[in-house]
Amino acid sequence: MVKTKKVNTSLRLEKKVLKELKILAIEKETSVQAIIEKLILEYIKKNKETSEQ
């Protein structure tokens, strides 16, 4: 398994949004980081597809 280097970043979210995200992560047995990274990758893929048309 190849490990990729992770770098730190920060973002500001409304307190209630972060709370809901943490609860969801616990329920799904994952992490906030994993959820955000998945969403970002999906966003990048979607936008690359639309910009290439």
PDB file of N, CA, C and O in Angstrom:
ATOM      1  N   MET A   1       0.840  -1.183   0.000  1.00  0.00           N
ATOM      2  CA  MET A   1       0.000   0.000   0.000  1.00  0.00           C
ATOM      3  C   MET A   1       0.883   1.244   0.000  1.00  0.00           C
ATOM      4  O   MET A   1       1.772   1.387   0.839  1.00  0.00           O
ATOM      5  N   VAL A   2       0.627   2.137  -0.947  1.00  0.00           N
ATOM      6  CA  VAL A   2       1.413   3.358  -1.071  1.00  0.00           C
ATOM      7  C   VAL A   2       0.763   4.450  -0.227  1.00  0.00           C
ATOM      8  O   VAL A   2      -0.423   4.747  -0.373  1.00  0.00           O
ATOM      9  N   LYS A   3       1.554   5.035   0.648  1.00  0.00           N
ATOM     10  CA  LYS A   3       1.042   6.131   1.466  1.00  0.00           C
ATOM     11  C   LYS A   3       1.422   7.447   0.815  1.00  0.00           C
ATOM     12  O   LYS A   3       2.571   7.657   0.428  1.00  0.00           O
ATOM     13  N   THR A   4       0.439   8.331   0.700  1.00  0.00           N
ATOM     14  CA  THR A   4       0.715   9.651   0.164  1.00  0.00           C
ATOM     15  C   THR A   4       0.900  10.624   1.316  1.00  0.00           C
ATOM     16  O   THR A   4       0.307  10.468   2.383  1.00  0.00           O
ATOM     17  N   LYS A   5       1.714  11.608   1.089  1.00  0.00           N
ATOM     18  CA  LYS A   5       1.971  12.596   2.130  1.00  0.00           C
ATOM     19  C   LYS A   5       0.762  13.502   2.271  1.00  0.00           C
ATOM     20  O   LYS A   5       0.220  14.002   1.285  1.00  0.00           O
ATOM     21  N   LYS A   6       0.355  13.701   3.496  1.00  0.00           N
ATOM     22  CA  LYS A   6      -0.758  14.597   3.804  1.00  0.00           C
ATOM     23  C   LYS A   6      -0.185  15.912   4.315  1.00  0.00           C
ATOM     24  O   LYS A   6       0.856  15.934   4.972  1.00  0.00           O
ATOM     25  N   VAL A   7      -0.863  16.989   4.013  1.00  0.00           N
ATOM     26  CA  VAL A   7      -0.466  18.302   4.519  1.00  0.00           C
ATOM     27  C   VAL A   7      -1.639  18.894   5.283  1.00  0.00           C
ATOM     28  O   VAL A   7      -2.798  18.585   5.008  1.00  0.00           O
ATOM     29  N   ASN A   8      -1.324  19.742   6.236  1.00  0.00           N
ATOM     30  CA  ASN A   8      -2.365  20.384   7.035  1.00  0.00           C
ATOM     31  C   ASN A   8      -2.923  21.597   6.323  1.00  0.00           C
ATOM     32  O   ASN A   8      -2.215  22.316   5.617  1.00  0.00           O
ATOM     33  N   THR A   9      -4.204  21.803   6.526  1.00  0.00           N
ATOM     34  CA  THR A   9      -4.872  23.017   6.074  1.00  0.00           C
ATOM     35  C   THR A   9      -5.933  23.342   7.114  1.00  0.00           C
ATOM     36  O   THR A   9      -6.209  22.533   8.000  1.00  0.00           O
ATOM     37  N   SER A  10      -6.507  24.481   7.010  1.00  0.00           N
ATOM     38  CA  SER A  10      -7.566  24.813   7.956  1.00  0.00           C
ATOM     39  C   SER A  10      -8.731  25.432   7.201  1.00  0.00           C
ATOM     40  O   SER A  10      -8.567  25.996   6.119  1.00  0.00           O
ATOM     41  N   LEU A  11      -9.891  25.314   7.786  1.00  0.00           N
ATOM     42  CA  LEU A  11     -11.058  25.966   7.226  1.00  0.00           C
ATOM     43  C   LEU A  11     -11.976  26.365   8.364  1.00  0.00           C
ATOM     44  O   LEU A  11     -11.930  25.797   9.455  1.00  0.00           O
ATOM     45  N   ARG A  12     -12.790  27.331   8.091  1.00  0.00           N
ATOM     46  CA  ARG A  12     -13.700  27.838   9.110  1.00  0.00           C
ATOM     47  C   ARG A  12     -15.112  27.401   8.736  1.00  0.00           C
ATOM     48  O   ARG A  12     -15.588  27.665   7.632  1.00  0.00           O
ATOM     49  N   LEU A  13     -15.764  26.735   9.665  1.00  0.00           N
ATOM     50  CA  LEU A  13     -17.137  26.280   9.473  1.00  0.00           C
ATOM     51  C   LEU A  13     -17.991  26.805  10.610  1.00  0.00           C
ATOM     52  O   LEU A  13     -17.493  27.076  11.703  1.00  0.00           O
ATOM     53  N   GLU A  14     -19.274  26.944  10.347  1.00  0.00           N
ATOM     54  CA  GLU A  14     -20.184  27.300  11.427  1.00  0.00           C
ATOM     55  C   GLU A  14     -20.149  26.177  12.452  1.00  0.00           C
ATOM     56  O   GLU A  14     -20.031  25.003  12.102  1.00  0.00           O
ATOM     57  N   LYS A  15     -20.252  26.549  13.707  1.00  0.00           N
ATOM     58  CA  LYS A  15     -20.164  25.587  14.801  1.00  0.00           C
ATOM     59  C   LYS A  15     -21.162  24.440  14.626  1.00  0.00           C
ATOM     60  O   LYS A  15     -20.808  23.279  14.826  1.00  0.00           O
ATOM     61  N   LYS A  16     -22.399  24.755  14.255  1.00  0.00           N
ATOM     62  CA  LYS A  16     -23.426  23.722  14.109  1.00  0.00           C
ATOM     63  C   LYS A  16     -23.129  22.790  12.928  1.00  0.00           C
ATOM     64  O   LYS A  16     -23.460  21.606  12.975  1.00  0.00           O
ATOM     65  N   VAL A  17     -22.510  23.320  11.877  1.00  0.00           N
ATOM     66  CA  VAL A  17     -22.152  22.495  10.721  1.00  0.00           C
ATOM     67  C   VAL A  17     -21.079  21.492  11.117  1.00  0.00           C
ATOM     68  O   VAL A  17     -21.175  20.310  10.785  1.00  0.00           O
ATOM     69  N   LEU A  18     -20.065  21.956  11.820  1.00  0.00           N
ATOM     70  CA  LEU A  18     -18.995  21.066  12.254  1.00  0.00           C
ATOM     71  C   LEU A  18     -19.523  19.996  13.204  1.00  0.00           C
ATOM     72  O   LEU A  18     -19.128  18.834  13.119  1.00  0.00           O
ATOM     73  N   LYS A  19     -20.413  20.390  14.102  1.00  0.00           N
ATOM     74  CA  LYS A  19     -20.992  19.434  15.043  1.00  0.00           C
ATOM     75  C   LYS A  19     -21.738  18.330  14.291  1.00  0.00           C
ATOM     76  O   LYS A  19     -21.564  17.148  14.587  1.00  0.00           O
ATOM     77  N   GLU A  20     -22.561  18.712  13.326  1.00  0.00           N
ATOM     78  CA  GLU A  20     -23.311  17.719  12.539  1.00  0.00           C
ATOM     79  C   GLU A  20     -22.362  16.823  11.751  1.00  0.00           C
ATOM     80  O   GLU A  20     -22.597  15.621  11.622  1.00  0.00           O
ATOM     81  N   LEU A  21     -21.294  17.409  11.226  1.00  0.00           N
ATOM     82  CA  LEU A  21     -20.317  16.633  10.467  1.00  0.00           C
ATOM     83  C   LEU A  21     -19.605  15.617  11.354  1.00  0.00           C
ATOM     84  O   LEU A  21     -19.372  14.483  10.937  1.00  0.00           O
ATOM     85  N   LYS A  22     -19.263  16.018  12.565  1.00  0.00           N
ATOM     86  CA  LYS A  22     -18.617  15.101  13.512  1.00  0.00           C
ATOM     87  C   LYS A  22     -19.551  13.961  13.898  1.00  0.00           C
ATOM     88  O   LYS A  22     -19.132  12.807  13.987  1.00  0.00           O
ATOM     89  N   ILE A  23     -20.818  14.292  14.126  1.00  0.00           N
ATOM     90  CA  ILE A  23     -21.804  13.252  14.462  1.00  0.00           C
ATOM     91  C   ILE A  23     -21.940  12.271  13.312  1.00  0.00           C
ATOM     92  O   ILE A  23     -21.954  11.058  13.525  1.00  0.00           O
ATOM     93  N   LEU A  24     -22.039  12.783  12.101  1.00  0.00           N
ATOM     94  CA  LEU A  24     -22.152  11.924  10.925  1.00  0.00           C
ATOM     95  C   LEU A  24     -20.927  11.023  10.780  1.00  0.00           C
ATOM     96  O   LEU A  24     -21.058   9.840  10.468  1.00  0.00           O
ATOM     97  N   ALA A  25     -19.752  11.576  11.005  1.00  0.00           N
ATOM     98  CA  ALA A  25     -18.520  10.792  10.901  1.00  0.00           C
ATOM     99  C   ALA A  25     -18.531   9.642  11.914  1.00  0.00           C
ATOM    100  O   ALA A  25     -18.147   8.518  11.590  1.00  0.00           O
ATOM    101  N   ILE A  26     -18.967   9.928  13.120  1.00  0.00           N
ATOM    102  CA  ILE A  26     -19.050   8.883  14.145  1.00  0.00           C
ATOM    103  C   ILE A  26     -20.039   7.804  13.723  1.00  0.00           C
ATOM    104  O   ILE A  26     -19.751   6.612  13.823  1.00  0.00           O
ATOM    105  N   GLU A  27     -21.207   8.233  13.251  1.00  0.00           N
ATOM    106  CA  GLU A  27     -22.239   7.271  12.823  1.00  0.00           C
ATOM    107  C   GLU A  27     -21.762   6.399  11.672  1.00  0.00           C
ATOM    108  O   GLU A  27     -22.100   5.217  11.601  1.00  0.00           O
ATOM    109  N   LYS A  28     -20.980   6.980  10.772  1.00  0.00           N
ATOM    110  CA  LYS A  28     -20.479   6.243   9.594  1.00  0.00           C
ATOM    111  C   LYS A  28     -19.141   5.549   9.866  1.00  0.00           C
ATOM    112  O   LYS A  28     -18.563   4.924   8.976  1.00  0.00           O
ATOM    113  N   GLU A  29     -18.660   5.667  11.104  1.00  0.00           N
ATOM    114  CA  GLU A  29     -17.369   5.082  11.496  1.00  0.00           C
ATOM    115  C   GLU A  29     -16.237   5.518  10.570  1.00  0.00           C
ATOM    116  O   GLU A  29     -15.470   4.700  10.062  1.00  0.00           O
ATOM    117  N   THR A  30     -16.159   6.809  10.371  1.00  0.00           N
ATOM    118  CA  THR A  30     -15.111   7.396   9.553  1.00  0.00           C
ATOM    119  C   THR A  30     -14.645   8.672  10.246  1.00  0.00           C
ATOM    120  O   THR A  30     -14.922   8.874  11.428  1.00  0.00           O
ATOM    121  N   SER A  31     -13.949   9.521   9.526  1.00  0.00           N
ATOM    122  CA  SER A  31     -13.454  10.766  10.111  1.00  0.00           C
ATOM    123  C   SER A  31     -13.959  11.963   9.320  1.00  0.00           C
ATOM    124  O   SER A  31     -14.339  11.848   8.154  1.00  0.00           O
ATOM    125  N   VAL A  32     -13.954  13.107   9.978  1.00  0.00           N
ATOM    126  CA  VAL A  32     -14.310  14.349   9.298  1.00  0.00           C
ATOM    127  C   VAL A  32     -13.358  14.554   8.123  1.00  0.00           C
ATOM    128  O   VAL A  32     -13.789  14.946   7.039  1.00  0.00           O
ATOM    129  N   GLN A  33     -12.093  14.296   8.325  1.00  0.00           N
ATOM    130  CA  GLN A  33     -11.091  14.447   7.268  1.00  0.00           C
ATOM    131  C   GLN A  33     -11.441  13.594   6.064  1.00  0.00           C
ATOM    132  O   GLN A  33     -11.381  14.072   4.931  1.00  0.00           O
ATOM    133  N   ALA A  34     -11.803  12.344   6.287  1.00  0.00           N
ATOM    134  CA  ALA A  34     -12.131  11.440   5.182  1.00  0.00           C
ATOM    135  C   ALA A  34     -13.363  11.922   4.416  1.00  0.00           C
ATOM    136  O   ALA A  34     -13.401  11.862   3.187  1.00  0.00           O
ATOM    137  N   ILE A  35     -14.361  12.398   5.146  1.00  0.00           N
ATOM    138  CA  ILE A  35     -15.576  12.901   4.487  1.00  0.00           C
ATOM    139  C   ILE A  35     -15.252  14.111   3.626  1.00  0.00           C
ATOM    140  O   ILE A  35     -15.661  14.182   2.467  1.00  0.00           O
ATOM    141  N   ILE A  36     -14.521  15.056   4.189  1.00  0.00           N
ATOM    142  CA  ILE A  36     -14.184  16.275   3.446  1.00  0.00           C
ATOM    143  C   ILE A  36     -13.321  15.962   2.231  1.00  0.00           C
ATOM    144  O   ILE A  36     -13.542  16.508   1.150  1.00  0.00           O
ATOM    145  N   GLU A  37     -12.337  15.082   2.408  1.00  0.00           N
ATOM    146  CA  GLU A  37     -11.467  14.744   1.280  1.00  0.00           C
ATOM    147  C   GLU A  37     -12.254  14.082   0.156  1.00  0.00           C
ATOM    148  O   GLU A  37     -12.031  14.379  -1.018  1.00  0.00           O
ATOM    149  N   LYS A  38     -13.175  13.185   0.509  1.00  0.00           N
ATOM    150  CA  LYS A  38     -14.006  12.528  -0.503  1.00  0.00           C
ATOM    151  C   LYS A  38     -14.854  13.547  -1.256  1.00  0.00           C
ATOM    152  O   LYS A  38     -14.952  13.494  -2.482  1.00  0.00           O
ATOM    153  N   LEU A  39     -15.463  14.470  -0.524  1.00  0.00           N
ATOM    154  CA  LEU A  39     -16.289  15.495  -1.159  1.00  0.00           C
ATOM    155  C   LEU A  39     -15.469  16.392  -2.082  1.00  0.00           C
ATOM    156  O   LEU A  39     -15.923  16.748  -3.169  1.00  0.00           O
ATOM    157  N   ILE A  40     -14.281  16.751  -1.656  1.00  0.00           N
ATOM    158  CA  ILE A  40     -13.413  17.596  -2.484  1.00  0.00           C
ATOM    159  C   ILE A  40     -13.005  16.868  -3.755  1.00  0.00           C
ATOM    160  O   ILE A  40     -13.027  17.453  -4.838  1.00  0.00           O
ATOM    161  N   LEU A  41     -12.634  15.598  -3.636  1.00  0.00           N
ATOM    162  CA  LEU A  41     -12.247  14.827  -4.818  1.00  0.00           C
ATOM    163  C   LEU A  41     -13.405  14.693  -5.797  1.00  0.00           C
ATOM    164  O   LEU A  41     -13.206  14.786  -7.008  1.00  0.00           O
ATOM    165  N   GLU A  42     -14.615  14.475  -5.285  1.00  0.00           N
ATOM    166  CA  GLU A  42     -15.801  14.406  -6.146  1.00  0.00           C
ATOM    167  C   GLU A  42     -16.040  15.747  -6.842  1.00  0.00           C
ATOM    168  O   GLU A  42     -16.378  15.787  -8.025  1.00  0.00           O
ATOM    169  N   TYR A  43     -15.864  16.826  -6.110  1.00  0.00           N
ATOM    170  CA  TYR A  43     -16.037  18.167  -6.671  1.00  0.00           C
ATOM    171  C   TYR A  43     -15.019  18.423  -7.785  1.00  0.00           C
ATOM    172  O   TYR A  43     -15.370  18.940  -8.846  1.00  0.00           O
ATOM    173  N   ILE A  44     -13.773  18.065  -7.542  1.00  0.00           N
ATOM    174  CA  ILE A  44     -12.719  18.249  -8.548  1.00  0.00           C
ATOM    175  C   ILE A  44     -13.043  17.441  -9.796  1.00  0.00           C
ATOM    176  O   ILE A  44     -12.962  17.958 -10.910  1.00  0.00           O
ATOM    177  N   LYS A  45     -13.410  16.179  -9.618  1.00  0.00           N
ATOM    178  CA  LYS A  45     -13.725  15.320 -10.757  1.00  0.00           C
ATOM    179  C   LYS A  45     -14.882  15.899 -11.567  1.00  0.00           C
ATOM    180  O   LYS A  45     -14.811  15.972 -12.794  1.00  0.00           O
ATOM    181  N   LYS A  46     -15.934  16.304 -10.885  1.00  0.00           N
ATOM    182  CA  LYS A  46     -17.111  16.863 -11.560  1.00  0.00           C
ATOM    183  C   LYS A  46     -16.744  18.111 -12.345  1.00  0.00           C
ATOM    184  O   LYS A  46     -17.183  18.281 -13.483  1.00  0.00           O
ATOM    185  N   ASN A  47     -15.955  18.971 -11.755  1.00  0.00           N
ATOM    186  CA  ASN A  47     -15.615  20.225 -12.412  1.00  0.00           C
ATOM    187  C   ASN A  47     -14.591  20.062 -13.523  1.00  0.00           C
ATOM    188  O   ASN A  47     -14.572  20.856 -14.464  1.00  0.00           O
ATOM    189  N   LYS A  48     -13.746  19.055 -13.433  1.00  0.00           N
ATOM    190  CA  LYS A  48     -12.829  18.774 -14.534  1.00  0.00           C
ATOM    191  C   LYS A  48     -13.611  18.282 -15.747  1.00  0.00           C
ATOM    192  O   LYS A  48     -13.316  18.662 -16.880  1.00  0.00           O
ATOM    193  N   GLU A  49     -14.610  17.436 -15.503  1.00  0.00           N
ATOM    194  CA  GLU A  49     -15.433  16.897 -16.577  1.00  0.00           C
ATOM    195  C   GLU A  49     -16.193  18.005 -17.278  1.00  0.00           C
ATOM    196  O   GLU A  49     -16.277  18.000 -18.506  1.00  0.00           O
ATOM    197  N   THR A  50     -16.748  18.952 -16.541  1.00  0.00           N
ATOM    198  CA  THR A  50     -17.531  20.014 -17.152  1.00  0.00           C
ATOM    199  C   THR A  50     -16.636  21.038 -17.849  1.00  0.00           C
ATOM    200  O   THR A  50     -17.055  21.657 -18.828  1.00  0.00           O
ATOM    201  N   SER A  51     -15.418  21.221 -17.361  1.00  0.00           N
ATOM    202  CA  SER A  51     -14.525  22.200 -18.004  1.00  0.00           C
ATOM    203  C   SER A  51     -13.871  21.643 -19.262  1.00  0.00           C
ATOM    204  O   SER A  51     -13.388  22.411 -20.093  1.00  0.00           O
ATOM    205  N   GLU A  52     -13.846  20.336 -19.416  1.00  0.00           N
ATOM    206  CA  GLU A  52     -13.236  19.710 -20.594  1.00  0.00           C
ATOM    207  C   GLU A  52     -14.211  19.591 -21.763  1.00  0.00           C
ATOM    208  O   GLU A  52     -13.820  19.185 -22.858  1.00  0.00           O
ATOM    209  N   GLN A  53     -15.457  19.935 -21.542  1.00  0.00           N
ATOM    210  CA  GLN A  53     -16.454  19.804 -22.616  1.00  0.00           C
ATOM    211  C   GLN A  53     -16.477  21.002 -23.501  1.00  0.00           C
ATOM    212  O   GLN A  53     -17.257  21.052 -24.451  1.00  0.00           O
TER     213      GLN A  53
END
